[in-house]
């Protein structure tokens, strides 16, 4: 079946409202299956972990099902490699504290100027606490891509860890994470990938990438507010966890502090069930490219995310064309139509005579939701010289957006009046 945006939109209750959601990089709308899972959990098996009674047993089974589904989504080797937490940033601070115990004063950590601060500040704090050196990797400001030559130079310094994003939440650039991981491992470094922005837009295979850690957030891929961390089991097993004494001593439980957000784990399962439906309904024509590598649900997830990627390429083409027609608008990031495979459909810009907040408010008045500011990608707006000027306007599409919505956005921007 051809990709059908209207059939997709019917799966999202919020999309019945007369609002155009281009604020998706900050959090997508939630799929109906996810909402149903959350409500069903709270009504039927709302209980704490580890009890002998029915509700607790059923609750624990749902958590296991969510963990298995998330492992399939990322193609982790085993479900125990998936750790749940509040969000990407909280999980990263938590794991960084455990990793810090393995570092020695004078060791080097690598961060990049393209990243969300959730994959920068935790490592800055570790460096401060442990007497480490932080090596920043620069970007090419003309297209907001990572400077691989600078990365290679940084790796000559034999860092202990490289923290890098899969895709930029500010300007949409997709980093070559498989190549970066290979280079980092050759230099003896661990690799920690922030995949929050990429997860809604394309297939992820942690085993193929070869990374040591990868983290994402369900509310960025059609589920509730919940973070999920992949970590190689051997690393998770040997790392010291900051936990209460009666908590499990093995992963993933030793990293999941306190009572879990079980209803949102059920909601994550619902979001992944939605993506499974997408793969089964709109991704069958892509099965041939995955059948030799995957089978069962992991294959269906790859079909789903590749079908989404195909459709979103059309949205990217339309967004690029629409924004380039706006007088005085400057786009940041990759703007070559022949390089759109190197980015997700997240476009950020400035507009002559307007600060970003003014643009966002004008769009909000006609029912178009966008973000303005730095989006916690402080290093990006600082590097581009925009932090003191209000940052950027960010328009981010996902597969439930339509070409008509893109056209409406372009019309409004072309006719803005103070």
C-alpha positions in Angstrom: 0.0 0.0 0.0 1.2 3.5 -0.8 2.0 5.7 2.2 -1.3 7.3 3.2 -0.9 10.4 5.4 -4.6 10.6 6.2 -4.7 7.0 7.4 -1.6 7.9 9.5 -3.3 11.0 10.9 -6.4 9.0 11.9 -4.2 7.2 14.5 -3.5 10.4 16.4 -6.4 11.9 18.4 -4.7 15.3 18.8 -4.7 15.7 15.0 -8.4 16.3 14.9 -7.8 19.8 16.2 -7.3 22.7 13.8 -3.6 23.0 14.6 -0.5 22.4 12.4 2.1 20.7 14.5 5.6 21.7 13.3 6.9 21.7 16.9 7.7 17.9 16.6 11.4 18.1 17.4 10.4 19.2 20.9 7.9 16.3 21.2 5.5 14.5 18.9 1.9 14.0 19.3 1.0 10.6 20.9 -0.4 7.7 19.0 -3.9 6.4 20.0 -2.5 2.9 20.7 -0.1 4.5 23.3 -2.9 6.4 25.0 -4.9 3.2 25.1 -2.1 1.3 26.7 -1.6 4.0 29.4 -5.3 4.0 30.3 -5.6 0.3 30.3 -2.6 0.0 32.6 -3.9 2.5 35.1 -7.3 0.9 35.1 -6.4 -2.8 35.1 -3.0 -3.4 36.6 -1.7 -0.2 38.3 0.6 -1.7 40.9 4.2 -1.6 42.2 6.9 -4.0 41.0 7.5 -7.5 42.3 4.3 -8.4 44.1 2.7 -11.8 44.3 -0.8 -10.5 43.5 -2.4 -10.3 40.1 -2.1 -6.6 39.3 1.6 -6.6 40.1 2.3 -9.7 38.1 0.5 -8.2 35.1 2.3 -4.9 35.5 5.6 -6.6 35.5 4.7 -8.6 32.4 3.9 -5.3 30.6 7.2 -3.8 31.6 9.0 -6.9 30.2 7.0 -6.6 27.0 7.9 -3.0 26.6 11.6 -3.8 27.2 11.6 -6.6 24.6 9.8 -4.3 22.1 12.3 -1.5 22.6 15.2 -4.0 22.2 13.6 -5.1 18.9 13.2 -1.4 17.8 16.9 -0.7 18.3 18.0 -4.3 17.4 19.7 -4.7 20.8 21.2 -8.2 21.4 19.0 -8.8 24.5 16.3 -7.0 26.4 18.5 -6.5 29.4 20.4 -4.0 27.4 17.5 -1.5 27.7 17.3 0.8 30.7 14.2 3.0 31.2 14.3 6.4 32.9 12.7 9.8 33.0 14.2 11.1 29.8 17.4 11.1 27.8 19.0 13.9 29.9 18.3 12.2 33.2 19.5 8.8 31.9 22.7 10.4 30.6 23.5 12.2 33.9 22.9 8.9 35.7 25.1 6.7 33.4 27.8 9.5 33.2 28.1 9.3 37.0 28.7 5.5 36.8 31.2 5.9 33.9 33.0 8.7 35.8 34.2 6.1 38.3 36.2 4.4 35.5 38.0 7.6 34.4 41.2 9.0 35.9 42.4 12.6 36.3 43.8 13.8 33.1 41.7 11.6 30.8 40.0 13.2 27.9 36.3 13.3 26.9 35.1 14.4 23.5 31.9 16.4 22.9 30.7 18.2 19.8 29.3 21.7 19.1 26.4 20.1 17.2 24.9 18.3 20.2 21.9 19.0 22.5 23.2 20.0 25.9 21.9 16.8 27.3 24.9 15.1 25.7 27.3 17.8 26.6 26.7 19.1 30.2 26.7 15.6 31.8 30.3 15.1 30.5 31.3 18.7 31.4 30.2 17.9 35.0 32.1 14.6 35.0 35.2 16.4 33.8 34.8 19.0 36.5 34.3 16.4 39.2 37.1 14.0 38.1 39.7 16.5 36.8 39.3 15.4 33.2 40.0 17.3 30.0 37.1 18.1 27.5 38.0 18.2 23.8 35.4 20.0 21.7 34.9 19.0 18.1 33.9 21.8 15.8 31.3 22.1 13.0 31.3 23.6 9.6 29.1 26.6 10.1 28.2 26.9 6.4 26.2 23.7 6.4 26.2 22.7 10.1 27.9 19.4 9.6 30.5 17.9 12.0 34.1 18.6 11.2 35.4 15.1 10.7 39.0 16.3 10.4 38.7 17.9 13.8 37.2 14.7 15.2 40.1 12.7 13.8 42.5 15.2 15.4 40.6 14.8 18.7 40.9 11.1 18.5 44.7 11.4 18.3 44.5 12.5 21.9 43.3 9.0 22.9 40.0 10.1 24.7 38.1 7.7 26.9 34.7 8.6 25.5 33.1 10.3 22.5 29.7 11.8 23.0 27.9 12.5 19.7 24.3 13.0 18.4 22.7 10.8 15.7 20.9 13.9 14.3 20.9 17.5 15.4 17.8 18.7 17.1 18.6 22.3 16.0 19.5 22.0 12.3 18.6 18.5 11.3 22.1 17.2 10.3 22.5 13.4 10.4 25.9 12.5 11.7 27.8 9.5 10.2 27.5 7.6 13.5 28.8 4.3 12.2 32.0 5.8 10.9 32.4 7.9 14.0 32.0 4.8 16.2 34.6 2.9 14.1 37.1 5.8 14.4 36.5 6.2 18.1 36.9 2.5 18.8 40.1 2.4 16.9 41.3 5.1 19.2 40.2 3.1 22.3 37.2 5.4 23.2 33.7 4.4 24.2 30.9 5.9 22.1 27.7 7.5 23.6 25.1 8.4 21.0 22.1 10.7 21.6 19.5 9.4 19.1 16.5 11.4 20.5 16.1 13.4 17.2 16.8 10.6 14.8 14.6 7.9 16.4 11.3 9.2 14.9 12.7 9.5 11.4 14.7 6.4 10.5 15.8 2.9 11.4 18.3 2.3 14.1 20.5 -0.8 14.6 22.8 -0.5 17.6 24.7 -3.7 16.7 25.3 -2.4 13.1 26.5 0.9 14.4 28.6 -0.8 17.0 28.1 1.9 19.7 28.5 1.3 23.4 25.5 3.4 24.5 22.6 5.0 22.7 19.7 6.9 24.3 16.4 8.2 23.0 13.0 9.4 24.4 9.6 7.9 23.6 7.8 11.3 23.6 9.8 12.1 20.4 8.5 9.0 18.6 4.8 9.1 19.3 4.7 7.9 22.9 4.7 9.3 26.4 7.4 11.1 28.4 9.9 8.3 29.0 13.6 7.8 28.2 15.2 4.6 27.0 19.0 3.8 27.1 20.7 1.0 25.2 24.0 -0.1 26.7 26.2 -3.1 25.8 25.4 -5.7 28.4 29.0 -6.3 29.4 29.5 -2.6 30.1 26.2 -2.3 32.0 27.1 -5.4 34.0 30.5 -4.2 35.2 29.6 -0.5 35.8 28.9 0.5 39.4 25.3 1.7 39.7 24.1 4.4 42.2 21.2 2.5 43.7 19.5 1.6 46.9 20.8 -1.6 48.6 17.7 -3.8 48.0 17.6 -2.9 44.3 18.7 -5.5 41.7 22.4 -5.8 41.3 22.3 -6.7 37.6 21.2 -4.7 34.6 18.9 -3.2 33.7 17.3 -3.0 37.1 20.4 -1.7 38.9 20.2 1.5 36.9 16.4 2.0 37.2 16.3 3.8 40.5 13.1 4.0 42.5 9.6 3.1 41.4 9.4 3.0 37.6 6.9 5.0 35.5 5.1 1.7 34.6 2.2 3.3 32.9 4.5 5.1 30.5 6.4 1.9 29.8 3.0 0.5 28.8 2.6 3.7 26.7 6.0 3.1 25.0 4.8 -0.4 24.1 1.7 1.1 22.5 3.8 3.6 20.5 6.0 0.7 19.2 2.8 -1.2 18.4 1.8 1.7 16.3 5.1 1.7 14.4 4.7 -2.0 13.9 1.4 -1.3 12.2 3.1 1.3 10.0 5.7 -1.3 9.0 3.1 -4.0 8.3 0.8 -1.6 6.4 3.1 0.7 4.5 6.5 -0.9 4.6 6.1 -4.3 2.9 7.7 -3.0 -0.3 10.9 -2.5 1.7 11.0 -6.0 3.1 13.5 -7.2 0.5 16.3 -5.0 1.7 16.0 -6.3 5.3 15.0 -9.9 5.0 18.6 -11.2 4.9 19.5 -9.3 8.1 16.3 -9.3 10.2 13.2 -11.4 10.8 10.0 -10.9 12.8 9.4 -7.6 14.6 12.9 -6.2 14.2 12.4 -6.4 10.4 8.9 -4.8 10.6 10.4 -1.9 12.6 13.0 -1.4 9.9 10.3 -1.4 7.3 8.3 1.1 9.2 11.1 3.6 9.8 12.3 3.3 6.2 8.7 3.9 4.9 8.6 7.0 7.2 12.0 8.1 5.9 10.8 7.8 2.3 7.7 9.9 2.9 9.6 12.5 5.0 12.0 13.0 2.2 9.1 14.5 0.2 8.3 16.7 3.2 11.9 17.9 3.4 11.9 18.7 -0.3 8.7 20.7 0.1 9.9 22.5 3.3 13.2 23.5 1.6 11.4 24.8 -1.4 8.8 26.7 0.6 11.3 28.3 3.0 13.7 29.3 0.2 10.9 31.4 -1.3 10.5 33.6 1.8 12.3 36.9 1.3 14.9 37.6 3.9 14.9 34.1 5.4 18.2 32.5 6.1 18.3 28.7 6.5 21.0 27.0 8.7 22.2 23.5 7.9 22.2 21.5 4.7 20.2 23.3 2.0 21.3 21.4 -1.1 18.3 19.5 -2.4 20.7 16.7 -3.5 21.9 16.2 0.1 18.5 15.9 1.9 19.3 12.2 2.8 21.9 13.7 5.1 19.3 15.4 7.3 16.0 14.9 9.0 13.0 17.2 8.2 14.0 19.7 10.9 14.7 23.2 9.4 15.9 26.2 11.4 16.1 29.8 10.2 16.3 33.5 10.9 14.2 36.1 9.2 15.4 39.7 8.5 13.6 42.3 10.7 12.1 39.7 13.0 13.4 38.0 16.1 12.6 34.3 16.4 10.1 34.7 19.2 8.1 37.2 17.1 7.9 34.8 14.2 6.8 31.9 16.5 4.0 34.1 18.0 2.8 35.2 14.5 2.6 31.6 13.4 0.8 30.6 16.6 -1.9 33.1 15.9 -2.8 31.2 12.8 -2.6 27.8 14.4 0.9 26.8 13.4 3.1 25.5 16.2 6.9 26.0 15.9 9.7 26.5 18.4 12.1 29.4 18.8 15.3 29.8 20.8 18.2 27.4 21.2 16.2 24.2 21.9 18.9 23.3 24.5 21.4 23.1 21.6 23.3 26.0 23.1 26.6 25.0 21.5 25.0 25.4 18.1 23.5 28.8 18.5 26.7 30.0 20.2 28.8 28.7 17.3 26.5 30.4 14.8 26.6 33.7 16.7 22.9 33.6 17.3 22.5 33.0 21.0 22.4 36.7 21.8 19.9 37.4 19.0 17.2 35.0 20.2 18.4 31.9 18.5 16.5 30.3 15.6 13.0 29.5 14.5 12.6 25.8 14.2 10.1 24.0 11.9 10.1 20.2 12.3 8.0 17.8 10.3 7.2 14.2 11.0 5.3 11.6 9.0 1.9 12.8 10.1 2.4 16.2 8.6 1.2 16.8 5.0 2.3 18.7 2.0 -0.7 21.0 2.3 0.5 22.0 5.8 3.9 22.8 4.4 2.3 24.9 1.7 0.3 26.8 4.4 3.4 27.5 6.4 5.1 28.9 3.3 2.2 31.2 2.5 2.0 32.5 6.1 5.8 33.3 6.2 5.7 35.0 2.9 2.9 37.3 4.1 4.1 38.2 7.6 3.4 41.7 8.5 4.3 43.6 11.7 
